[in-house]
């Protein structure tokens, strides 16, 4: 909800500055004007009204929204002028006449209904722009409505509802999915009752076989795991030969662009805040249709102070995630969603620098693919690859994942585990599947699976977002532990009902999902053991002196093949990704894959331990520690904006 940081800035945000004379007279002033601009006659310069009217018509927005976004009109002043013009009062919102639990519904309606003693009701409208025009038409049809109608600026409307409904919004953000669909939430990581008998039978069988024939059981398990790992490696090798479909240009003018919301969760991110705001201001989208929510935690005083010092544009707003439930990124996203006004919703992280045209390219993907696509994933790339050995490996890993594997999966129509940022959603689809799970520490991967289970597809676009990779082994270990723990949570949640999962996804898609999730996780867990067993077999001369065990030789050969193919598949996938990314100079770092995989194994075992003792704990990754480059093109962009004004 719009929080304390926004309230701290209200004196400057709601001030009524004199219009600076920087807009040229682009058109001769001539009536008639729409109601929101007609209300400003005598208060705003005629040439400025004409300019706002022309831009509003070009974008199909309200002229007051144009003036507010350009910094020539405050929200309070716009509301006061419109209310006086229509003969309405301005509601101070000192008391709200509805239960806090109804706050999300009131936010969606943008209207407060207050019953009166005479059986009638008083309406408070958070109307601006096109909504104000609709209200004016309603007043013409029913003049008596003016005695029962009030206006309020949308910003103050959100502030009041944020305070009034904090508990309800927080409870919905934290517990909504768990309440409505407990089997799809990671709140309780317990298997379904249907799985208990087969699990118990399988465990008893394994114990009995291990006791009676330990060597044969070990070889059988090793062979089964090797086959699974080979399947995953084969999928990655196949991805290297799949070409992503060509993207179609959007071809939409400003009038046809829909409202777009961007949500950015922030926690202890003061170091990267100026860079983030600069990158978000560079987004190539009409600010009148852009809605950016910066989400902070209630006890993050440094972030609140930093935001108070910044002169955020009017299309930015600060949201405070209620202190209810787990303190996780998905809970913060859920808390901001009711306040978002866009039909499309994008998620970015604090350290992100998205390409300026990313919103438009995501819309082009939605438009080209049709309603079957519920989500568009942009590609992530590491900007600080040169900082350390860890960051170079991270960059190669990202290149293989986002430039090779994900585009191939999208082209083949297979389920995609979303990246944690640069996801773009159709809002109605996002809300239909319950939004984000606050108890899953990789809410992105889980949400990708839930979208696929609901029958919706995910597309991948070539637009990139620059991210900062961890530069130390300690930071990398914490982040990778959280990722692997979240993958395990996702496996446990969606594996509760295997038959239902197979029906939802299709058995082929379910197998692919298992290879992409269970395979890498199990591989990370057993990789050190496999290396030890393989080294022992080689030392004993198993290949040269079979000692009468054909099965042992076959399984050992399969393990050696699996290891070689695994390294080869990872190396080719990452190398091809680096080539597509234009960073082939980083390829020599792939020679360190065996050591990097051992680090991955350590993270996997830490994830298993945390899954038991701290399943919902969010291991925060610190950002702003690398050698940062300025936002690309920022000066050029600011000069272009100044020229337009």
Order of alpha helices (4+ residues) and beta strands (2+ residues): alpha-alpha-alpha-alpha-alpha-alpha-beta-alpha-beta-beta-alpha-beta-alpha-alpha-alpha-alpha-beta-alpha-beta-alpha-beta-alpha-beta-beta-alpha-beta-alpha-alpha-beta-alpha-alpha-beta-alpha-alpha-alpha-alpha-alpha-alpha-alpha
